[in-house]
Amino acid sequence: MVVNLAPVQALTGNGIELTYTNNVSAHGACVVSSHPWQQGEFAEITSLLDRISMRGKVVYCRKQGDEQYAVGLSFQSSDVVWSIYLKYSRHAQQTTPLPQRFSRRNLQ
């Protein structure tokens, strides 16, 4: 998902980075950044699709390649409400396992 990533103190326009998420869960996200973040910093990420912003606390920052960092954010006070996340999370909840069609006896 394409997002804007910015330190909370830099929301005036300076320091906003156009980037993307590696994954999103109910209470957090992993975002790719071009610079390292410190654990405990706060960031705001805004979905370009929905224009919905969420604030998260940096829980980890790992170097990923030469010029990228994987930044783990925890959304402590709210659930993820981005439409793309809700679409796929509902789909995953509605998916049920297929019945087992073959027993071991049938396969031998």
C-alpha positions as CSV (number, residue, x, y, z in Angstrom):
1,M,0.0,0.0,0.0
2,V,1.4,3.4,-0.9
3,V,1.7,5.8,2.0
4,N,3.2,9.1,3.2
5,L,5.5,8.6,6.1
6,A,6.6,11.5,8.4
7,P,7.9,12.0,11.9
8,V,5.1,13.5,14.0
9,Q,7.1,16.6,14.7
10,A,7.7,17.2,10.9
11,L,4.1,17.2,9.7
12,T,4.4,20.7,8.3
13,G,5.7,19.3,5.0
14,N,9.4,18.8,5.6
15,G,10.4,15.2,6.1
16,I,7.4,13.6,4.5
17,E,8.5,10.5,2.5
18,L,6.4,8.8,-0.2
19,T,6.8,5.1,0.4
20,Y,4.9,1.8,0.9
21,T,4.1,-0.8,3.4
22,N,5.5,-4.3,3.5
23,N,2.6,-5.6,5.5
24,V,-0.2,-4.4,7.7
25,S,-1.9,-6.0,10.7
26,A,-4.8,-5.1,12.9
27,H,-2.6,-2.9,15.2
28,G,0.5,-2.1,13.2
29,A,2.5,-2.0,9.9
30,C,5.9,-2.5,8.5
31,V,6.8,0.5,6.4
32,V,9.9,0.9,4.1
33,S,11.9,4.1,4.7
34,S,15.0,5.6,3.1
35,H,16.5,6.5,6.4
36,P,16.8,4.9,9.8
37,W,14.3,5.5,12.6
38,Q,14.9,5.2,16.4
39,Q,12.9,2.9,18.5
40,G,10.3,4.9,20.5
41,E,9.9,7.7,17.8
42,F,6.4,8.5,16.6
43,A,5.5,8.5,13.0
44,E,2.3,9.4,11.0
45,I,1.5,7.3,8.0
46,T,-1.2,8.3,5.6
47,S,-2.8,6.0,3.0
48,L,-2.8,7.7,-0.4
49,L,-5.9,5.8,-1.4
50,D,-8.1,6.8,1.6
51,R,-6.2,9.9,2.9
52,I,-6.6,8.4,6.4
53,S,-3.7,9.1,8.8
54,M,-2.6,6.9,11.7
55,R,0.1,7.5,14.3
56,G,2.4,4.7,15.3
57,K,5.3,4.2,17.6
58,V,8.5,2.7,16.1
59,V,9.1,-0.7,17.6
60,Y,11.9,-1.7,15.4
61,C,14.1,-0.5,12.5
62,R,16.1,-3.0,10.4
63,K,18.4,-2.2,7.6
64,Q,17.1,-3.8,4.4
65,G,19.5,-3.6,1.4
66,D,21.8,-0.6,0.8
67,E,19.4,2.3,1.1
68,Q,16.2,1.0,2.7
69,Y,15.0,0.3,6.3
70,A,12.1,-1.8,7.4
71,V,10.3,0.2,10.1
72,G,7.8,-1.6,12.4
73,L,5.1,0.7,13.7
74,S,2.6,-0.1,16.5
75,F,-0.7,1.7,16.4
76,Q,-1.4,1.7,20.1
77,S,-4.6,3.6,20.4
78,S,-6.6,2.5,17.4
79,D,-7.3,-0.3,14.9
80,V,-6.3,0.0,11.3
81,V,-9.2,1.5,9.3
82,W,-7.6,1.7,5.8
83,S,-10.0,0.3,3.2
84,I,-7.5,-2.0,1.6
85,Y,-6.6,-3.6,4.9
86,L,-10.3,-4.0,5.8
87,K,-11.0,-5.6,2.5
88,Y,-8.4,-8.2,2.8
89,S,-8.8,-8.8,6.5
90,R,-12.5,-9.5,6.1
91,H,-11.7,-11.8,3.1
92,A,-9.2,-13.8,5.3
93,Q,-11.8,-14.1,8.1
94,Q,-14.4,-15.4,5.7
95,T,-12.1,-18.0,4.2
96,T,-12.7,-21.5,5.5
97,P,-10.4,-24.5,5.0
98,L,-11.4,-26.9,2.2
99,P,-12.7,-30.2,3.4
100,Q,-10.1,-32.9,3.2
101,R,-11.0,-34.9,0.1
102,F,-8.4,-37.6,0.3
103,S,-7.5,-39.9,3.2
104,R,-4.2,-41.6,3.5
105,R,-5.8,-44.8,2.4
106,N,-7.0,-43.3,-0.9
107,L,-3.5,-42.0,-1.7
108,Q,-1.8,-45.4,-1.3
